[in-house]
Every structure is written in C-alpha cells, then in structure tokens.
Amino acid sequence: MVSKRKVKLWLKEYLIQIQLVEKVEAFIIGSFCNKTFQENDIDLLIIFDRKFCKLIAISSFNMRKEFKEKFSIPLHLLRLTFQEADEHPEIINEIFNKKHFKLLYYISFR
C-alpha cells in the first residue's frame, strides 16, 4: 500500500532537490486526492516559467523513472507554463474545482 504522506514528501523533496522551489507551482491532482485511492497512478500538475522548459523536460523523465522504482506505480505529469495556464483558465479552474494537494506554490508576477 502506497503511503500518501510518503508520496507527497518524496515529490516535494524531489522538486526541492532539483532547485525548482521558487520557479514552479506543483499540485497532486486526480484520484490520489480521493479517500478511495486505488493506487493506479499519481497525477502531478507542474506550472512553471517557460525559461525552465528544458530543465523541466529533463527532470520529468528522471522523476517519473525514480518514482516508479520507489513506489511501483506510474507518475503522470501535466506540465504547463505560466503563460499556458493564463491562456487556458478553464483547464486550471476544472482542476482546482476538484480536490488537490498543494506541494509548492510560487507567487509569480504574471
């Protein structure tokens, strides 16, 4: 059985380790947030400044691989730049109208 506390801690520590704390907003979304979590996968929304696209792409590959090795379930990433999030508020609103867990929140000057 996957510990929600351990998953949240691991994800937050991973993002801190790659020095993205002040550059991203990160939220666990999807079925993981429900009381009846079935341990199929974990969905993570990452919103970031576009200048970090390359770092996010490289880090995402390694993050998914290491997560799968540690927890034996896949990590799915939804990656959006701040600009994309601002251009599509309906996507963000739909996500945040459901239960989610905030891992990192960067107050940007968008």
C-alpha positions in Angstrom: 0.0 0.0 0.0 1.3 3.4 -1.0 1.5 6.0 1.8 0.1 9.3 0.7 2.3 11.1 3.2 5.4 9.4 1.7 4.4 10.2 -1.8 3.8 13.9 -1.0 7.1 14.2 0.8 9.1 12.4 -1.9 7.6 14.6 -4.7 8.2 17.8 -2.7 11.8 16.8 -1.8 12.5 15.9 -5.4 11.4 19.3 -6.7 13.5 21.0 -4.0 16.5 18.8 -4.9 16.4 20.0 -8.5 16.1 23.6 -7.2 12.7 24.3 -8.6 11.0 25.6 -5.4 10.9 29.2 -6.4 10.2 28.6 -10.0 7.2 26.3 -10.1 3.8 25.6 -8.7 3.2 21.9 -8.1 -0.1 20.1 -7.2 -1.1 16.5 -6.9 -4.4 16.0 -8.7 -6.6 13.2 -9.7 -7.7 10.0 -7.9 -4.8 10.2 -5.4 -6.7 13.0 -3.7 -9.8 10.9 -3.1 -10.4 8.8 0.1 -10.8 5.7 -2.1 -7.4 6.0 -3.9 -6.8 2.7 -5.8 -3.1 3.1 -6.3 -3.2 3.0 -10.1 -1.1 6.1 -10.7 -0.2 9.6 -9.4 -1.0 12.7 -11.4 1.1 15.8 -10.8 0.4 19.2 -12.3 3.5 21.4 -12.7 3.2 25.1 -13.7 6.4 26.9 -14.5 8.1 29.8 -16.2 8.8 29.0 -19.8 12.6 29.6 -19.4 12.7 26.4 -17.4 11.2 24.2 -20.2 14.4 22.3 -20.8 15.1 21.7 -17.1 11.5 20.6 -16.5 11.7 18.2 -19.5 14.9 16.6 -18.4 13.9 16.4 -14.7 10.5 15.0 -15.6 12.0 12.0 -17.3 14.2 11.2 -14.3 11.4 12.0 -11.8 9.0 9.5 -13.4 11.6 6.8 -13.6 12.7 7.2 -9.9 9.1 7.5 -8.7 8.2 4.2 -10.5 11.2 2.5 -8.9 10.4 3.7 -5.4 6.6 3.4 -5.4 5.9 0.8 -8.1 3.2 2.9 -9.7 3.5 5.4 -12.6 3.7 9.2 -12.1 1.8 11.1 -14.8 2.9 14.8 -15.3 0.8 17.6 -16.7 3.2 20.4 -17.5 2.1 23.9 -18.3 4.0 27.2 -18.5 2.5 30.1 -16.6 1.6 31.6 -19.9 -0.3 28.4 -21.0 -2.1 28.4 -17.6 -3.1 32.0 -18.1 -4.3 31.4 -21.6 -6.5 28.4 -20.6 -8.1 29.3 -17.3 -10.8 26.8 -17.9 -8.3 23.9 -17.6 -6.9 25.3 -14.4 -10.4 26.0 -13.0 -11.6 22.5 -13.8 -8.6 21.0 -12.0 -8.8 23.3 -8.9 -12.5 22.8 -8.5 -11.7 19.2 -7.6 -9.7 18.1 -4.6 -6.0 18.5 -4.9 -2.9 18.7 -2.8 -0.6 21.7 -3.0 3.1 20.8 -2.9 4.8 24.0 -4.0 3.3 27.4 -4.7 5.3 30.2 -6.2 3.7 33.6 -6.2 4.7 34.9 -9.6 4.3 38.3 -11.2 2.3 37.1 -14.2 
